[in-house]
Amino acid sequence: MSAGGDGVARTWDLTTGQCVNSFQATAASDDYLHCIVARPKQRQFLAGSDHGMLSLWGTHTRVYVWLHRKNRNVVGLVLVHVQTSILSSRV
């Protein structure tokens, strides 16, 4: 997965280098994605953005599962504990 300055999260086929799916992970087109973490078993990913938004996406449904706007600071780090699915973010 990758995240970037256009607010789009992308999944890639590493053997071909082709983009498989893209997700407009932020509401604003100027909202830079600073971090992303995949949860493959749950078929989800989390993305942290420039405007303080943390979003959880379903990769199979292509919709938000959960959206949290903590504050207006940048979400610069997202961690997920593999066994307990505890979420932690850093601004």
Backbone as CSV, one residue per row, in Angstrom:
resi,resn,N_x,N_y,N_z,CA_x,CA_y,CA_z,C_x,C_y,C_z
1,MET,0.838,-1.173,0.000,0.000,0.000,0.000,0.884,1.237,0.000
2,SER,0.324,2.287,-0.555,1.019,3.559,-0.525,0.015,4.668,-0.245
3,ALA,0.536,5.778,0.267,-0.283,6.953,0.562,0.500,8.173,0.129
4,GLY,-0.211,9.229,-0.282,0.530,10.374,-0.779,-0.193,11.695,-0.677
5,GLY,0.375,12.670,-1.348,-0.082,14.044,-1.280,-1.412,14.332,-1.941
6,ASP,-1.916,13.401,-2.709,-3.215,13.617,-3.354,-4.376,13.079,-2.528
7,GLY,-4.105,12.570,-1.319,-5.158,12.040,-0.457,-5.664,10.674,-0.881
8,VAL,-4.942,10.010,-1.772,-5.363,8.705,-2.289,-4.453,7.612,-1.732
9,ALA,-5.071,6.560,-1.205,-4.350,5.360,-0.786,-4.448,4.353,-1.930
10,ARG,-3.349,3.674,-2.201,-3.329,2.730,-3.328,-2.770,1.373,-2.900
11,THR,-3.329,0.315,-3.487,-2.762,-1.019,-3.340,-2.101,-1.383,-4.668
12,TRP,-1.003,-2.128,-4.564,-0.178,-2.418,-5.738,0.074,-3.910,-5.896
13,ASP,0.177,-4.340,-7.129,0.671,-5.674,-7.444,2.179,-5.538,-7.561
14,LEU,2.909,-6.101,-6.620,4.356,-5.917,-6.580,5.090,-6.641,-7.694
15,THR,4.471,-7.651,-8.287,5.141,-8.361,-9.379,5.065,-7.577,-10.694
16,THR,3.958,-6.869,-10.910,3.796,-6.118,-12.160,4.031,-4.616,-11.993
17,GLY,3.973,-4.138,-10.746,4.120,-2.705,-10.501,2.871,-1.907,-10.833
18,GLN,1.759,-2.587,-11.050,0.509,-1.924,-11.412,-0.344,-1.630,-10.175
19,CYS,-1.041,-0.496,-10.217,-1.989,-0.146,-9.163,-3.215,-1.049,-9.297
20,VAL,-3.596,-1.709,-8.211,-4.735,-2.623,-8.223,-6.016,-1.909,-7.815
21,ASN,-5.945,-1.108,-6.747,-7.098,-0.351,-6.257,-6.636,1.002,-5.767
22,SER,-7.549,1.962,-5.779,-7.259,3.259,-5.177,-8.470,3.689,-4.360
23,PHE,-8.184,4.392,-3.275,-9.207,4.833,-2.331,-8.997,6.317,-2.070
24,GLN,-9.994,7.145,-2.330,-9.906,8.561,-1.964,-10.099,8.609,-0.460
25,ALA,-8.994,8.533,0.260,-9.026,8.329,1.704,-9.266,9.586,2.511
26,THR,-9.320,10.732,1.861,-9.601,11.977,2.570,-10.702,12.730,1.850
27,ALA,-11.401,13.564,2.592,-12.498,14.339,2.009,-11.971,15.495,1.153
28,ALA,-10.848,16.062,1.545,-10.285,17.203,0.828,-9.158,16.757,-0.091
29,SER,-9.136,17.303,-1.289,-8.102,16.905,-2.252,-6.724,17.409,-1.850
30,ASP,-6.666,18.405,-0.954,-5.370,18.923,-0.510,-4.899,18.259,0.785
31,ASP,-5.583,17.225,1.232,-5.276,16.562,2.494,-4.258,15.458,2.264
32,TYR,-3.036,15.703,2.637,-1.923,14.776,2.432,-2.032,13.594,3.399
33,LEU,-1.881,12.375,2.908,-1.829,11.191,3.766,-0.401,11.013,4.257
34,HIS,-0.217,11.008,5.568,1.121,10.899,6.140,1.500,9.477,6.520
35,CYS,0.516,8.635,6.791,0.843,7.275,7.208,-0.297,6.339,6.827
36,ILE,0.071,5.090,6.681,-0.913,4.074,6.321,-0.443,2.743,6.896
37,VAL,-1.384,1.938,7.352,-1.050,0.610,7.847,-2.143,-0.356,7.396
38,ALA,-1.725,-1.515,6.903,-2.665,-2.530,6.421,-3.017,-3.495,7.536
39,ARG,-4.254,-3.975,7.520,-4.725,-5.046,8.399,-5.275,-6.150,7.487
40,PRO,-4.392,-6.958,6.896,-4.818,-7.908,5.865,-5.852,-8.930,6.314
41,LYS,-5.729,-9.443,7.528,-6.696,-10.446,7.982,-8.098,-9.861,8.098
42,GLN,-8.187,-8.594,8.474,-9.486,-7.924,8.603,-9.924,-7.279,7.288
43,ARG,-9.053,-7.330,6.286,-9.288,-6.682,4.994,-9.593,-5.194,5.189
44,GLN,-8.701,-4.556,5.932,-8.847,-3.140,6.247,-7.494,-2.445,6.181
45,PHE,-7.543,-1.116,6.111,-6.345,-0.315,6.308,-6.724,0.969,7.017
46,LEU,-5.740,1.535,7.713,-5.903,2.814,8.407,-5.020,3.838,7.729
47,ALA,-5.532,5.053,7.627,-4.757,6.142,7.037,-4.837,7.362,7.939
48,GLY,-3.703,8.025,8.134,-3.635,9.251,8.919,-3.317,10.425,8.017
49,SER,-4.026,11.545,8.228,-3.922,12.644,7.278,-3.405,13.944,7.877
50,ASP,-3.195,14.876,6.986,-2.686,16.204,7.290,-3.620,17.005,8.190
51,HIS,-4.901,16.810,8.049,-5.895,17.594,8.786,-6.359,16.916,10.069
52,GLY,-5.581,15.952,10.558,-5.894,15.311,11.830,-6.920,14.204,11.753
53,MET,-7.197,13.707,10.564,-8.208,12.671,10.392,-7.548,11.291,10.368
54,LEU,-8.151,10.353,11.068,-7.730,8.962,11.061,-8.908,8.153,10.531
55,SER,-8.705,7.451,9.431,-9.811,6.721,8.808,-9.479,5.240,8.678
56,LEU,-10.480,4.411,8.889,-10.376,2.963,8.751,-11.238,2.555,7.566
57,TRP,-10.632,1.872,6.613,-11.299,1.478,5.374,-11.427,-0.032,5.273
58,GLY,-12.513,-0.483,4.681,-12.666,-1.883,4.293,-12.184,-2.036,2.863
59,THR,-11.139,-2.826,2.634,-10.606,-2.952,1.275,-11.544,-3.727,0.348
60,HIS,-12.351,-4.605,0.897,-13.276,-5.385,0.072,-14.568,-4.617,-0.212
61,THR,-14.950,-3.685,0.656,-16.183,-2.910,0.460,-15.908,-1.532,-0.125
62,ARG,-14.649,-1.048,0.012,-14.230,0.259,-0.478,-14.967,1.416,0.189
63,VAL,-15.374,1.223,1.456,-16.049,2.288,2.200,-15.391,2.469,3.565
64,TYR,-15.629,3.658,4.152,-15.166,3.911,5.514,-15.833,2.945,6.473
65,VAL,-15.060,2.374,7.353,-15.590,1.574,8.449,-15.702,2.457,9.691
66,TRP,-14.735,3.359,9.821,-14.669,4.217,10.999,-13.882,5.463,10.638
67,LEU,-14.286,6.595,11.147,-13.609,7.853,10.890,-13.494,8.613,12.193
68,HIS,-12.307,9.110,12.474,-12.087,9.840,13.721,-11.274,11.091,13.425
69,ARG,-11.765,12.204,13.887,-11.016,13.447,13.755,-10.657,13.922,15.146
70,LYS,-9.449,13.610,15.563,-9.001,13.904,16.923,-8.799,15.398,17.139
71,ASN,-8.094,16.017,16.251,-7.833,17.448,16.333,-7.321,17.926,14.984
72,ARG,-6.821,19.112,14.936,-6.351,19.661,13.661,-4.874,19.393,13.399
73,ASN,-4.226,18.629,14.264,-2.815,18.307,14.059,-2.654,17.173,13.057
74,VAL,-1.479,17.065,12.504,-1.147,15.998,11.555,-1.091,14.664,12.283
75,VAL,-1.716,13.633,11.713,-1.558,12.271,12.213,-0.347,11.709,11.494
76,GLY,0.749,11.549,12.229,2.011,11.169,11.610,2.429,9.727,11.798
77,LEU,1.717,8.983,12.643,2.093,7.603,12.914,0.854,6.826,13.337
78,VAL,0.658,5.657,12.767,-0.439,4.768,13.146,0.145,3.393,13.404
79,LEU,-0.182,2.811,14.545,0.272,1.470,14.906,-0.935,0.609,15.249
80,VAL,-0.878,-0.658,14.886,-1.923,-1.612,15.229,-1.254,-2.840,15.810
81,HIS,-1.687,-3.246,16.989,-1.155,-4.453,17.606,-1.749,-5.661,16.890
82,VAL,-0.923,-6.553,16.436,-1.352,-7.670,15.588,-2.335,-8.601,16.292
83,GLN,-2.091,-8.939,17.546,-2.937,-9.912,18.224,-4.218,-9.313,18.790
84,THR,-4.163,-8.085,19.282,-5.335,-7.532,19.965,-6.071,-6.480,19.159
85,SER,-5.512,-6.058,18.045,-6.094,-5.012,17.196,-6.258,-3.687,17.930
86,ILE,-5.404,-3.422,18.906,-5.432,-2.140,19.589,-4.796,-1.102,18.687
87,LEU,-5.466,0.010,18.577,-5.036,1.080,17.696,-4.361,2.186,18.487
88,SER,-3.271,2.694,17.947,-2.579,3.829,18.562,-2.164,4.786,17.459
89,SER,-2.323,6.074,17.693,-1.882,7.058,16.710,-1.086,8.136,17.412
90,ARG,-0.253,8.807,16.663,0.606,9.857,17.199,0.449,11.089,16.339
91,VAL,0.248,12.232,16.982,0.153,13.485,16.234,1.364,14.335,16.488
